[in-house]
Amino acid sequence: MSDAALRTRLDAALVLLAVNCALLVGIGLRYATETTVGVVVLAALLGYGFLTGDGEE
């Protein structure tokens, strides 16, 4: 499989995952607002920690 075909498949999978996540957050905000906000904030803090971490332990 060529790099272009693999990149296209990975891009499609990423788009589907992003749409799925947005849909779940939207449903969560409608029915369980406080819990959804807590989960989103926790995910944002974890993502920020991974991005700004220096990788040394």
mmCIF file of the N, C-alpha and C atoms, coordinates in Angstrom:
data_MODEL
# 
_entry.id   MODEL 
# 
loop_
_atom_site.group_PDB 
_atom_site.id 
_atom_site.type_symbol 
_atom_site.label_atom_id 
_atom_site.label_alt_id 
_atom_site.label_comp_id 
_atom_site.label_asym_id 
_atom_site.label_entity_id 
_atom_site.label_seq_id 
_atom_site.pdbx_PDB_ins_code 
_atom_site.Cartn_x 
_atom_site.Cartn_y 
_atom_site.Cartn_z 
_atom_site.occupancy 
_atom_site.B_iso_or_equiv 
_atom_site.pdbx_formal_charge 
_atom_site.auth_seq_id 
_atom_site.auth_comp_id 
_atom_site.auth_asym_id 
_atom_site.auth_atom_id 
_atom_site.pdbx_PDB_model_num 
ATOM 1   N N  . MET A 1 1  ? 0.853   -1.176 0.000  1.00 0.00 ? 1  MET A N  1 
ATOM 2   C CA . MET A 1 1  ? 0.000   0.000  0.000  1.00 0.00 ? 1  MET A CA 1 
ATOM 3   C C  . MET A 1 1  ? 0.899   1.240  0.000  1.00 0.00 ? 1  MET A C  1 
ATOM 4   N N  . SER A 1 2  ? 0.550   2.194  -0.822 1.00 0.00 ? 2  SER A N  1 
ATOM 5   C CA . SER A 1 2  ? 1.380   3.394  -0.933 1.00 0.00 ? 2  SER A CA 1 
ATOM 6   C C  . SER A 1 2  ? 1.123   4.339  0.237  1.00 0.00 ? 2  SER A C  1 
ATOM 7   N N  . ASP A 1 3  ? 2.025   5.297  0.398  1.00 0.00 ? 3  ASP A N  1 
ATOM 8   C CA . ASP A 1 3  ? 1.891   6.267  1.481  1.00 0.00 ? 3  ASP A CA 1 
ATOM 9   C C  . ASP A 1 3  ? 0.656   7.139  1.305  1.00 0.00 ? 3  ASP A C  1 
ATOM 10  N N  . ALA A 1 4  ? 0.331   7.482  0.082  1.00 0.00 ? 4  ALA A N  1 
ATOM 11  C CA . ALA A 1 4  ? -0.833  8.337  -0.163 1.00 0.00 ? 4  ALA A CA 1 
ATOM 12  C C  . ALA A 1 4  ? -2.132  7.620  0.215  1.00 0.00 ? 4  ALA A C  1 
ATOM 13  N N  . ALA A 1 5  ? -2.234  6.346  -0.127 1.00 0.00 ? 5  ALA A N  1 
ATOM 14  C CA . ALA A 1 5  ? -3.441  5.589  0.214  1.00 0.00 ? 5  ALA A CA 1 
ATOM 15  C C  . ALA A 1 5  ? -3.566  5.418  1.719  1.00 0.00 ? 5  ALA A C  1 
ATOM 16  N N  . LEU A 1 6  ? -2.442  5.169  2.378  1.00 0.00 ? 6  LEU A N  1 
ATOM 17  C CA . LEU A 1 6  ? -2.466  5.019  3.828  1.00 0.00 ? 6  LEU A CA 1 
ATOM 18  C C  . LEU A 1 6  ? -2.842  6.335  4.499  1.00 0.00 ? 6  LEU A C  1 
ATOM 19  N N  . ARG A 1 7  ? -2.295  7.430  3.999  1.00 0.00 ? 7  ARG A N  1 
ATOM 20  C CA . ARG A 1 7  ? -2.612  8.744  4.567  1.00 0.00 ? 7  ARG A CA 1 
ATOM 21  C C  . ARG A 1 7  ? -4.102  9.061  4.391  1.00 0.00 ? 7  ARG A C  1 
ATOM 22  N N  . THR A 1 8  ? -4.668  8.709  3.246  1.00 0.00 ? 8  THR A N  1 
ATOM 23  C CA . THR A 1 8  ? -6.099  8.948  2.997  1.00 0.00 ? 8  THR A CA 1 
ATOM 24  C C  . THR A 1 8  ? -6.951  8.148  3.973  1.00 0.00 ? 8  THR A C  1 
ATOM 25  N N  . ARG A 1 9  ? -6.592  6.901  4.211  1.00 0.00 ? 9  ARG A N  1 
ATOM 26  C CA . ARG A 1 9  ? -7.348  6.075  5.154  1.00 0.00 ? 9  ARG A CA 1 
ATOM 27  C C  . ARG A 1 9  ? -7.216  6.606  6.575  1.00 0.00 ? 9  ARG A C  1 
ATOM 28  N N  . LEU A 1 10 ? -6.034  7.021  6.951  1.00 0.00 ? 10 LEU A N  1 
ATOM 29  C CA . LEU A 1 10 ? -5.844  7.573  8.290  1.00 0.00 ? 10 LEU A CA 1 
ATOM 30  C C  . LEU A 1 10 ? -6.606  8.884  8.467  1.00 0.00 ? 10 LEU A C  1 
ATOM 31  N N  . ASP A 1 11 ? -6.622  9.718  7.437  1.00 0.00 ? 11 ASP A N  1 
ATOM 32  C CA . ASP A 1 11 ? -7.395  10.965 7.497  1.00 0.00 ? 11 ASP A CA 1 
ATOM 33  C C  . ASP A 1 11 ? -8.889  10.673 7.651  1.00 0.00 ? 11 ASP A C  1 
ATOM 34  N N  . ALA A 1 12 ? -9.384  9.690  6.916  1.00 0.00 ? 12 ALA A N  1 
ATOM 35  C CA . ALA A 1 12 ? -10.802 9.333  7.024  1.00 0.00 ? 12 ALA A CA 1 
ATOM 36  C C  . ALA A 1 12 ? -11.118 8.809  8.418  1.00 0.00 ? 12 ALA A C  1 
ATOM 37  N N  . ALA A 1 13 ? -10.249 7.994  8.984  1.00 0.00 ? 13 ALA A N  1 
ATOM 38  C CA . ALA A 1 13 ? -10.471 7.474  10.333 1.00 0.00 ? 13 ALA A CA 1 
ATOM 39  C C  . ALA A 1 13 ? -10.449 8.606  11.353 1.00 0.00 ? 13 ALA A C  1 
ATOM 40  N N  . LEU A 1 14 ? -9.557  9.568  11.185 1.00 0.00 ? 14 LEU A N  1 
ATOM 41  C CA . LEU A 1 14 ? -9.483  10.705 12.101 1.00 0.00 ? 14 LEU A CA 1 
ATOM 42  C C  . LEU A 1 14 ? -10.743 11.557 12.033 1.00 0.00 ? 14 LEU A C  1 
ATOM 43  N N  . VAL A 1 15 ? -11.257 11.780 10.843 1.00 0.00 ? 15 VAL A N  1 
ATOM 44  C CA . VAL A 1 15 ? -12.492 12.551 10.684 1.00 0.00 ? 15 VAL A CA 1 
ATOM 45  C C  . VAL A 1 15 ? -13.659 11.828 11.350 1.00 0.00 ? 15 VAL A C  1 
ATOM 46  N N  . LEU A 1 16 ? -13.763 10.513 11.144 1.00 0.00 ? 16 LEU A N  1 
ATOM 47  C CA . LEU A 1 16 ? -14.839 9.759  11.775 1.00 0.00 ? 16 LEU A CA 1 
ATOM 48  C C  . LEU A 1 16 ? -14.738 9.785  13.290 1.00 0.00 ? 16 LEU A C  1 
ATOM 49  N N  . LEU A 1 17 ? -13.532 9.692  13.835 1.00 0.00 ? 17 LEU A N  1 
ATOM 50  C CA . LEU A 1 17 ? -13.354 9.771  15.287 1.00 0.00 ? 17 LEU A CA 1 
ATOM 51  C C  . LEU A 1 17 ? -13.729 11.148 15.823 1.00 0.00 ? 17 LEU A C  1 
ATOM 52  N N  . ALA A 1 18 ? -13.371 12.201 15.105 1.00 0.00 ? 18 ALA A N  1 
ATOM 53  C CA . ALA A 1 18 ? -13.709 13.558 15.544 1.00 0.00 ? 18 ALA A CA 1 
ATOM 54  C C  . ALA A 1 18 ? -15.214 13.780 15.515 1.00 0.00 ? 18 ALA A C  1 
ATOM 55  N N  . VAL A 1 19 ? -15.890 13.301 14.475 1.00 0.00 ? 19 VAL A N  1 
ATOM 56  C CA . VAL A 1 19 ? -17.347 13.443 14.391 1.00 0.00 ? 19 VAL A CA 1 
ATOM 57  C C  . VAL A 1 19 ? -18.016 12.648 15.506 1.00 0.00 ? 19 VAL A C  1 
ATOM 58  N N  . ASN A 1 20 ? -17.526 11.455 15.770 1.00 0.00 ? 20 ASN A N  1 
ATOM 59  C CA . ASN A 1 20 ? -18.074 10.631 16.837 1.00 0.00 ? 20 ASN A CA 1 
ATOM 60  C C  . ASN A 1 20 ? -17.918 11.322 18.189 1.00 0.00 ? 20 ASN A C  1 
ATOM 61  N N  . CYS A 1 21 ? -16.769 11.880 18.444 1.00 0.00 ? 21 CYS A N  1 
ATOM 62  C CA . CYS A 1 21 ? -16.521 12.580 19.703 1.00 0.00 ? 21 CYS A CA 1 
ATOM 63  C C  . CYS A 1 21 ? -17.428 13.807 19.825 1.00 0.00 ? 21 CYS A C  1 
ATOM 64  N N  . ALA A 1 22 ? -17.564 14.565 18.763 1.00 0.00 ? 22 ALA A N  1 
ATOM 65  C CA . ALA A 1 22 ? -18.428 15.750 18.797 1.00 0.00 ? 22 ALA A CA 1 
ATOM 66  C C  . ALA A 1 22 ? -19.883 15.355 19.040 1.00 0.00 ? 22 ALA A C  1 
ATOM 67  N N  . LEU A 1 23 ? -20.324 14.274 18.425 1.00 0.00 ? 23 LEU A N  1 
ATOM 68  C CA . LEU A 1 23 ? -21.691 13.799 18.627 1.00 0.00 ? 23 LEU A CA 1 
ATOM 69  C C  . LEU A 1 23 ? -21.919 13.375 20.071 1.00 0.00 ? 23 LEU A C  1 
ATOM 70  N N  . LEU A 1 24 ? -20.977 12.644 20.636 1.00 0.00 ? 24 LEU A N  1 
ATOM 71  C CA . LEU A 1 24 ? -21.109 12.207 22.022 1.00 0.00 ? 24 LEU A CA 1 
ATOM 72  C C  . LEU A 1 24 ? -21.108 13.387 22.991 1.00 0.00 ? 24 LEU A C  1 
ATOM 73  N N  . VAL A 1 25 ? -20.270 14.380 22.743 1.00 0.00 ? 25 VAL A N  1 
ATOM 74  C CA . VAL A 1 25 ? -20.242 15.564 23.601 1.00 0.00 ? 25 VAL A CA 1 
ATOM 75  C C  . VAL A 1 25 ? -21.561 16.321 23.468 1.00 0.00 ? 25 VAL A C  1 
ATOM 76  N N  . GLY A 1 26 ? -22.088 16.429 22.271 1.00 0.00 ? 26 GLY A N  1 
ATOM 77  C CA . GLY A 1 26 ? -23.361 17.105 22.070 1.00 0.00 ? 26 GLY A CA 1 
ATOM 78  C C  . GLY A 1 26 ? -24.499 16.416 22.799 1.00 0.00 ? 26 GLY A C  1 
ATOM 79  N N  . ILE A 1 27 ? -24.565 15.097 22.705 1.00 0.00 ? 27 ILE A N  1 
ATOM 80  C CA . ILE A 1 27 ? -25.594 14.345 23.423 1.00 0.00 ? 27 ILE A CA 1 
ATOM 81  C C  . ILE A 1 27 ? -25.392 14.476 24.925 1.00 0.00 ? 27 ILE A C  1 
ATOM 82  N N  . GLY A 1 28 ? -24.135 14.409 25.356 1.00 0.00 ? 28 GLY A N  1 
ATOM 83  C CA . GLY A 1 28 ? -23.843 14.546 26.780 1.00 0.00 ? 28 GLY A CA 1 
ATOM 84  C C  . GLY A 1 28 ? -24.222 15.903 27.320 1.00 0.00 ? 28 GLY A C  1 
ATOM 85  N N  . LEU A 1 29 ? -23.972 16.953 26.558 1.00 0.00 ? 29 LEU A N  1 
ATOM 86  C CA . LEU A 1 29 ? -24.349 18.291 27.011 1.00 0.00 ? 29 LEU A CA 1 
ATOM 87  C C  . LEU A 1 29 ? -25.856 18.437 27.118 1.00 0.00 ? 29 LEU A C  1 
ATOM 88  N N  . ARG A 1 30 ? -26.578 17.716 26.298 1.00 0.00 ? 30 ARG A N  1 
ATOM 89  C CA . ARG A 1 30 ? -28.044 17.810 26.338 1.00 0.00 ? 30 ARG A CA 1 
ATOM 90  C C  . ARG A 1 30 ? -28.628 17.117 27.564 1.00 0.00 ? 30 ARG A C  1 
ATOM 91  N N  . TYR A 1 31 ? -28.071 15.954 27.923 1.00 0.00 ? 31 TYR A N  1 
ATOM 92  C CA . TYR A 1 31 ? -28.689 15.136 28.967 1.00 0.00 ? 31 TYR A CA 1 
ATOM 93  C C  . TYR A 1 31 ? -27.920 15.110 30.288 1.00 0.00 ? 31 TYR A C  1 
ATOM 94  N N  . ALA A 1 32 ? -26.629 15.321 30.299 1.00 0.00 ? 32 ALA A N  1 
ATOM 95  C CA . ALA A 1 32 ? -25.834 15.276 31.536 1.00 0.00 ? 32 ALA A CA 1 
ATOM 96  C C  . ALA A 1 32 ? -24.770 16.371 31.461 1.00 0.00 ? 32 ALA A C  1 
ATOM 97  N N  . THR A 1 33 ? -25.195 17.607 31.595 1.00 0.00 ? 33 THR A N  1 
ATOM 98  C CA . THR A 1 33 ? -24.325 18.750 31.348 1.00 0.00 ? 33 THR A CA 1 
ATOM 99  C C  . THR A 1 33 ? -23.115 18.780 32.279 1.00 0.00 ? 33 THR A C  1 
ATOM 100 N N  . GLU A 1 34 ? -23.342 18.624 33.580 1.00 0.00 ? 34 GLU A N  1 
ATOM 101 C CA . GLU A 1 34 ? -22.242 18.756 34.530 1.00 0.00 ? 34 GLU A CA 1 
ATOM 102 C C  . GLU A 1 34 ? -21.186 17.672 34.326 1.00 0.00 ? 34 GLU A C  1 
ATOM 103 N N  . THR A 1 35 ? -21.628 16.456 34.124 1.00 0.00 ? 35 THR A N  1 
ATOM 104 C CA . THR A 1 35 ? -20.695 15.354 33.917 1.00 0.00 ? 35 THR A CA 1 
ATOM 105 C C  . THR A 1 35 ? -19.911 15.539 32.621 1.00 0.00 ? 35 THR A C  1 
ATOM 106 N N  . THR A 1 36 ? -20.582 15.958 31.581 1.00 0.00 ? 36 THR A N  1 
ATOM 107 C CA . THR A 1 36 ? -19.922 16.152 30.291 1.00 0.00 ? 36 THR A CA 1 
ATOM 108 C C  . THR A 1 36 ? -18.876 17.256 30.379 1.00 0.00 ? 36 THR A C  1 
ATOM 109 N N  . VAL A 1 37 ? -19.216 18.347 31.037 1.00 0.00 ? 37 VAL A N  1 
ATOM 110 C CA . VAL A 1 37 ? -18.247 19.438 31.191 1.00 0.00 ? 37 VAL A CA 1 
ATOM 111 C C  . VAL A 1 37 ? -17.040 18.941 31.986 1.00 0.00 ? 37 VAL A C  1 
ATOM 112 N N  . GLY A 1 38 ? -17.271 18.161 33.019 1.00 0.00 ? 38 GLY A N  1 
ATOM 113 C CA . GLY A 1 38 ? -16.167 17.609 33.800 1.00 0.00 ? 38 GLY A CA 1 
ATOM 114 C C  . GLY A 1 38 ? -15.264 16.709 32.969 1.00 0.00 ? 38 GLY A C  1 
ATOM 115 N N  . VAL A 1 39 ? -15.856 15.855 32.153 1.00 0.00 ? 39 VAL A N  1 
ATOM 116 C CA . VAL A 1 39 ? -15.062 14.953 31.310 1.00 0.00 ? 39 VAL A CA 1 
ATOM 117 C C  . VAL A 1 39 ? -14.273 15.745 30.271 1.00 0.00 ? 39 VAL A C  1 
ATOM 118 N N  . VAL A 1 40 ? -14.893 16.763 29.681 1.00 0.00 ? 40 VAL A N  1 
ATOM 119 C CA . VAL A 1 40 ? -14.198 17.583 28.677 1.00 0.00 ? 40 VAL A CA 1 
ATOM 120 C C  . VAL A 1 40 ? -13.032 18.348 29.313 1.00 0.00 ? 40 VAL A C  1 
ATOM 121 N N  . VAL A 1 41 ? -13.241 18.893 30.497 1.00 0.00 ? 41 VAL A N  1 
ATOM 122 C CA . VAL A 1 41 ? -12.163 19.612 31.184 1.00 0.00 ? 41 VAL A CA 1 
ATOM 123 C C  . VAL A 1 41 ? -11.034 18.657 31.543 1.00 0.00 ? 41 VAL A C  1 
ATOM 124 N N  . LEU A 1 42 ? -11.364 17.472 32.031 1.00 0.00 ? 42 LEU A N  1 
ATOM 125 C CA . LEU A 1 42 ? -10.332 16.487 32.351 1.00 0.00 ? 42 LEU A CA 1 
ATOM 126 C C  . LEU A 1 42 ? -9.533  16.092 31.107 1.00 0.00 ? 42 LEU A C  1 
ATOM 127 N N  . ALA A 1 43 ? -10.227 15.866 30.000 1.00 0.00 ? 43 ALA A N  1 
ATOM 128 C CA . ALA A 1 43 ? -9.540  15.515 28.754 1.00 0.00 ? 43 ALA A CA 1 
ATOM 129 C C  . ALA A 1 43 ? -8.650  16.657 28.279 1.00 0.00 ? 43 ALA A C  1 
ATOM 130 N N  . ALA A 1 44 ? -9.126  17.895 28.433 1.00 0.00 ? 44 ALA A N  1 
ATOM 131 C CA . ALA A 1 44 ? -8.314  19.050 28.031 1.00 0.00 ? 44 ALA A CA 1 
ATOM 132 C C  . ALA A 1 44 ? -7.066  19.168 28.902 1.00 0.00 ? 44 ALA A C  1 
ATOM 133 N N  . LEU A 1 45 ? -7.203  18.949 30.193 1.00 0.00 ? 45 LEU A N  1 
ATOM 134 C CA . LEU A 1 45 ? -6.041  19.011 31.089 1.00 0.00 ? 45 LEU A CA 1 
ATOM 135 C C  . LEU A 1 45 ? -5.035  17.907 30.778 1.00 0.00 ? 45 LEU A C  1 
ATOM 136 N N  . LEU A 1 46 ? -5.523  16.709 30.509 1.00 0.00 ? 46 LEU A N  1 
ATOM 137 C CA . LEU A 1 46 ? -4.617  15.618 30.145 1.00 0.00 ? 46 LEU A CA 1 
ATOM 138 C C  . LEU A 1 46 ? -3.907  15.902 28.826 1.00 0.00 ? 46 LEU A C  1 
ATOM 139 N N  . GLY A 1 47 ? -4.660  16.389 27.847 1.00 0.00 ? 47 GLY A N  1 
ATOM 140 C CA . GLY A 1 47 ? -4.050  16.738 26.561 1.00 0.00 ? 47 GLY A CA 1 
ATOM 141 C C  . GLY A 1 47 ? -3.011  17.828 26.705 1.00 0.00 ? 47 GLY A C  1 
ATOM 142 N N  . TYR A 1 48 ? -3.314  18.836 27.507 1.00 0.00 ? 48 TYR A N  1 
ATOM 143 C CA . TYR A 1 48 ? -2.353  19.915 27.741 1.00 0.00 ? 48 TYR A CA 1 
ATOM 144 C C  . TYR A 1 48 ? -1.094  19.377 28.420 1.00 0.00 ? 48 TYR A C  1 
ATOM 145 N N  . GLY A 1 49 ? -1.284  18.484 29.362 1.00 0.00 ? 49 GLY A N  1 
ATOM 146 C CA . GLY A 1 49 ? -0.131  17.892 30.041 1.00 0.00 ? 49 GLY A CA 1 
ATOM 147 C C  . GLY A 1 49 ? 0.735   17.076 29.095 1.00 0.00 ? 49 GLY A C  1 
ATOM 148 N N  . PHE A 1 50 ? 0.113   16.320 28.207 1.00 0.00 ? 50 PHE A N  1 
ATOM 149 C CA . PHE A 1 50 ? 0.885   15.534 27.241 1.00 0.00 ? 50 PHE A CA 1 
ATOM 150 C C  . PHE A 1 50 ? 1.624   16.432 26.252 1.00 0.00 ? 50 PHE A C  1 
ATOM 151 N N  . LEU A 1 51 ? 0.989   17.522 25.851 1.00 0.00 ? 51 LEU A N  1 
ATOM 152 C CA . LEU A 1 51 ? 1.623   18.410 24.868 1.00 0.00 ? 51 LEU A CA 1 
ATOM 153 C C  . LEU A 1 51 ? 2.762   19.218 25.458 1.00 0.00 ? 51 LEU A C  1 
ATOM 154 N N  . THR A 1 52 ? 2.639   19.619 26.715 1.00 0.00 ? 52 THR A N  1 
ATOM 155 C CA . THR A 1 52 ? 3.665   20.469 27.308 1.00 0.00 ? 52 THR A CA 1 
ATOM 156 C C  . THR A 1 52 ? 4.683   19.684 28.116 1.00 0.00 ? 52 THR A C  1 
ATOM 157 N N  . GLY A 1 53 ? 4.463   18.391 28.302 1.00 0.00 ? 53 GLY A N  1 
ATOM 158 C CA . GLY A 1 53 ? 5.409   17.581 29.058 1.00 0.00 ? 53 GLY A CA 1 
ATOM 159 C C  . GLY A 1 53 ? 6.730   17.458 28.313 1.00 0.00 ? 53 GLY A C  1 
ATOM 160 N N  . ASP A 1 54 ? 7.803   17.343 29.076 1.00 0.00 ? 54 ASP A N  1 
ATOM 161 C CA . ASP A 1 54 ? 9.116   17.255 28.443 1.00 0.00 ? 54 ASP A CA 1 
ATOM 162 C C  . ASP A 1 54 ? 9.509   15.827 28.098 1.00 0.00 ? 54 ASP A C  1 
ATOM 163 N N  . GLY A 1 55 ? 8.738   14.850 28.549 1.00 0.00 ? 55 GLY A N  1 
ATOM 164 C CA . GLY A 1 55 ? 9.003   13.472 28.196 1.00 0.00 ? 55 GLY A CA 1 
ATOM 165 C C  . GLY A 1 55 ? 10.010  12.779 29.093 1.00 0.00 ? 55 GLY A C  1 
ATOM 166 N N  . GLU A 1 56 ? 10.632  13.503 30.011 1.00 0.00 ? 56 GLU A N  1 
ATOM 167 C CA . GLU A 1 56 ? 11.599  12.899 30.923 1.00 0.00 ? 56 GLU A CA 1 
ATOM 168 C C  . GLU A 1 56 ? 10.909  12.524 32.215 1.00 0.00 ? 56 GLU A C  1 
ATOM 169 N N  . GLU A 1 57 ? 11.313  11.382 32.736 1.00 0.00 ? 57 GLU A N  1 
ATOM 170 C CA . GLU A 1 57 ? 10.708  10.939 34.003 1.00 0.00 ? 57 GLU A CA 1 
ATOM 171 C C  . GLU A 1 57 ? 11.756  10.810 35.050 1.00 0.00 ? 57 GLU A C  1 
# 
